[in-house]
Structures are given as C-alpha cells and as structure tokens.
C-alpha cells in the first residue's frame, strides 16, 4: 500500500514493535529531535510563519514535534502523505495542520468529508468536520470538492444541497443561502447534477422528489449530500454511523496539496490502516 515512516523515538518504537511482534525491516524510523534536516525545516517554518508569532527559536522547537515535522516532510518532498491524530483530539490536530499545510492550486477551501457505505449504497457527506457556517459561495465550493471526492471513489456525483426547507417552502435566511449556492453551482458547473434546497428524504426517494419538483436534477438519486452547516453534517454522519448498517470512512481532508488524513484516539488498527491506504491511493491518483 505504501512505505511507512514512523516519527518518534526509535527506541520506544522498537520496544512497541517487539511487544506486538512487528518486523520493522520495511519501516523507516525517524526521530524528529535528531533529524539531519531539522535546521532547514526550522528555517522554512520560520520564514513561513514569521508574521504569525514564530521566531526562529519557536520554529525550531515546533519542528521537533512529530506532527509539525510530518507536515514539513510533506512540504520538503520527504514524504507524500501523512496520517496523524491518534493521540490527540481532532480539533487539536486540525489547529496544527491547517496553518502549516499547503493547499492545492486554485482551491479556496479545504473540506472535511465522510464516505458512508450504507448497505449497497455509497454516499459522500460534506462538510462534516471543518467549515462551521459556510455562506453560499463556500457551500458551492464544498459541493464541487465533494463531487470530486465522489468521482475519486468511482461514483457519478449527484449533489443534493440539503436544508430544512424544500424548494422554497421556507424563506428563512439559512435556507436562502442554500438556494443561492445552488444557483452558483448550476451557473458555474452545468455539467454537475445538483439541486436544492431540499429535504434529506426527498434527496433519496424518487417518488418524493418527483412530487416536489418534477424536473429536479437529483431525482432521488443523490449520492453527495451537502449540509448547510457543520453542526447538521456532523450530527448526521454520526447518527447514520450508529443507527445504520454502515461503514464510515473518514474524516478525509480534501483541498490540500498533499494528503493528510486524521484518525482519532478511538480509531482501531484497521481504521488507521485504511487511512494509510487511502492516503497512498490519493498520492497515486494525483
């Protein structure tokens, strides 16, 4: 799947490997505190963050930390992707990653998504982890990236822009921003099947969709669900994950120049392996 590099104290890693019976012959170990290129990394970080409160001494301290060092390895080309977060909260990990990481050219917004395998159907939920209260422009950008994720997983994207309003039946400002996002999407990406604002059940049921709007582009076939805010998206994917016969893949970050995927303190070994495999897959598809 990939050639793993483990960041940390090599002696501690070796002790842990012995406990679980892991052969480290095909694994690269790197100690950020003793790295040969640590001064170069510190200078790069200092130059990048000098106007954000980083003097050289702070930059030097930061690149001794595995998560900071890992991001700098991506920026210097020493690594192609990164999996992190198993020993800290998602929020704490994001706070480190986002200021240091590089975005893809032309990408205005990094998006957090979950891929949900529910029975025989596959859905992309966005934005589930990053953008708290996106405006219409930002929602449209989220939808474009979410559609790209769907294609990445072999799906033909059908995008439902979700709301508590269904095709104009509620004039609340929160629903109007979704409506405006749909207009932007249709104008800028006419090739994309996208519609809304709409109820979640309407997005998934052809008969309900047809009764609402006969010419709806989604027609009950939605596989990309774009939520109006982070609160609703995060609640939705966690409810589906707990209540349905479901496999949840994520959170995945899209819009970064190199893949960085975050696991959690509750992640199993298989979930961490899956994240590593996905990171390698993203590199291969780039």
Steps between C-alpha positions, in 0.01 A plus 500: 500500500778742595845525657435612859714750690444505875586823680612481860764357731644195318567317828139535614374400156725192501376402846139531386572304184650219706192484722264457202739289293552755222795465263643849442729403210271668244416798720697824513543645849572870541561692819388861444725618782811358330414547133789603274283758322338652808677836462382531139145420612521756779615769260218415258240511776642824639485664158142381451371596847719796597201736484284254696697509825775250412855616563777260405525351849127413499521356147795285612302367797191429291676291234626267771136394553383207285186663359678824404795303367269283292339798330843644423605164352210537254609851412862395440401194296638252752156339531192486276219476756436494872272328751486654846277579797487172694623662823309829501156639424397575142472871579853516641637316196320730254630809680854385427448372147297774335739796550803297389364307204496608138178506299453369151536772236168671440331352808332766714392272782612174659202270562446218747294208370380157605432221255208293631439146376137428588390159378582498129496878466794738536459861610731795546407727793646853506615705679511284811807634682634841396278782377266605779252736332580530130336771291355435154835536322666266746218245476538494123875442537434219749261338253756511218767334715251244635405410141869453425528264796206301361681462166814405691304203639359405162158664536314718254423793734141606557502791744217585738530832682315424821287725718197500729330682212384312193524695174402837634236405755678696777654847450736482801845658429666167575308339215556788263876451515452138388278618216765751394767229513294289259480795258878539512550129442263485206658808341862400552470121463212421264648153446429416864166351606428722797176632646337635814436637745333173600406267781731204561224242445399666173861478382496122543151402382402539134124504565529775761738695280267482201206622707703796624656619174434296183817620324731459799852408388556276801188287444553304821844375390714721724833354603668826602325665794609857574375628833430867578741512794748296696262435786242320287762309298692377803183388677372327187806288425532391864133403519522300177820336620332386823149416381553350155681195367778728394873530440632852552821612328643824630546769587679565172647840419482619141655811350849456645800474270602169662263257672479539877244277666407504865414209723373531855583372846215249450625369164561128465809352332296422187371859482855634521611255229208609281602864542856415402375310195275789397787744537713285273212469253460879489869540427474245219200679349660847517 
